[in-house]
Amino acid sequence: MNLRTAAIAVTLSLAAGCSPANVVPTPFARPAATRRTASMSLLHAAVGFSVDTPARAATAAGEGITSTILYGGSPDPGSALERALQSHGITVVDAGISSILFYWECHRTHTVVPPPSSYSYNPYCRTDESPKIATEAVALAHVSHLLDRDAKRSYVAGYWVLDDWVWWDYGSGRRLLEKIHKLIAQKTPGRPAICGFGAGFGKGTKYYWDPGTAKNYSNGGCDIVGWYNYTPFGRRKPSSGANYNWSMHGLLPAMARTLRKYGWRMPRTPLMGIGQAWGGRYGTRHYQPGITAAEIQTQAAAFCAFGADIISWYAWDDSGYARGTQTPNNSQAVASGIAAGLNACKTGWASRAERL
């Protein structure tokens, strides 16, 4: 959920939102033998996005975080960030591959598949940000270089490979993701490829999920799926998160139904639930609804009750954060919510293990 595009993606998904199904999330049983070997290192992990400074590493560790997803890639060996993460027992999920895919798709939307004529500008990426990443071959060469580097870094636990995607070009990354998965298995065996899919939720039981988003999924491209679900972006006035669908009623079953059509089965390809861990002022003029400790706990507990074997939160850092944004770095409510949500998941995981 690289938020340079997430705000656009989620906002537009609101207009195309689905009506909630009257389905209550229920736990999934999953014999350990059916899980992919590559996913095992992150099972029952607590993951934080963008724990990208030594100070944030100390904060995140105190909140129970055991791994971090870094868009800037894995830190250099011996760097201050690498030393801090290692000292706090936090591994790294390298999200550099998702950025390479973004540049590849961005170039496509300025050349091969421009946006519909009804748009006055390209809402996915205003400019062709990295035109040299123009083909699958070039993208794979960049991925290969990243993997060769990370193969020497034992603190890298996996790869965040898929993020926000353009809605008028559904499924265009599927084949490339499968090729990337083969490279990961070849160069850094045992490290999972995590594919992200975003959705939103509103008040009451409203939710917003665009089924076309799932077309990039395949069993050959993804070892773990990450669902990042947030309240609506772009509010012009401060707004509490009260009465929002933090339990994601209807949304989680809808996402599961769609992904199953493309072959996803949770017992084999685990679910990472990614909750919202920021609220209040966002950017220069906007506000994000929420957030209280109870809301964060409710969302995390809902993910894990549905069957998520990994829990995560966005984010310790983001380009849209401003003075006054509530984050895991400065808000006791957010920190308390993360701790409570993690405890709820741990309780559920222990209970599930006893039943198997």
Steps between C-alpha positions, in 0.01 A plus 500: 500500500730753373290801589614713209230305315294346779298816560395505134431127489289487813314823423401375156403163642242678712302588191510138384438350843318176552204455726591307811412136517330387818785266591677481836877430487577150622833332579664276243671177603840449340713189548861617517609244241301674228676836535763610254850455637593853390236654724601329821758756615235773531215298648364667815723801438404855599598719209531877483528699180784753468683454828777694328708673769680375810257695719201343329661158538515549877137618508375215281685238701335630816164455328574137414606536136722218372541592133477813285412561135731762349420664166852639484638147498702313755750716692871463429693269731655697783273802448341661804158369398624146443672494837191638676264251337732210576544607862123505546444168321313656207546337159447674166250437223647675196229692311733614222342252258159665538661831405654345188155371401353844564750663262434231238123546522536878516689490170228281350234754595694770314561286191306175455186544709428869567209588729149543361445825314263615773802571723672833454826354633644160583378436856735205550823692438511857371828445314686199364714478812757248377463459123804273479299224670306456178490123454462185705862414421626827646279465807626146557860619468438753778335231713791265439748763617294562816488127577874455444559774755249365752630143469798616709278661767376245752267754661276510189200275567296549182373731227199728465450464125159648418336824603236737362409434137331692225132413470476531120776239449391216728720193511784644294755413769405136546744348252786722616432409864530132414838563337611699804392215727722260306794737541438525876488121532821472299707775663360525854321167565277486804403867493132566421355731236219704659229638271295793629134574425325810631144582596309747716217512748250766595235554763261236618565187296616678184811383324678566172667219311569495127513134389716587199785568738538126560587421138871539574482205739628156409629206699815524292565860600404534867604310814305730735218746434479827693166679530531869586165650593451861612238764564438738204771745397449864416279632779511880509409529869612314812295185541491238773500133414184440700240280331742386229510135397823413688395137526492505116165322505430372150830626359727211598266231361464704178877522453536128569226404253667698222851368559373143517382539141867540404617198699580646842454271799589637843634171644767497229559871443468678837327830559672807644249745644616861474319748719485877513735652758467869427226760523428870509682751280632355177685708242442873475119515488361159582412285798481127554205373708602349832672381700465346849660203672169315490468553123850367435436201725166425335650499152796279594278256687268477200788417266629225727153359575453471124818295474793738457825337612693828487393840633638830378439874521549798274708699586787643703584737215325638193553798271152628580549523875494852637519669837204370692473162327449225756757226436663213690787739572309770686160365609442294811159403362659355187770320699242357740280388213790319333588322824138400562451388140816292510391337826163414347674337204742307722210367704322390183812338357561305821140382511515394135822305561338312790212396273727354232 
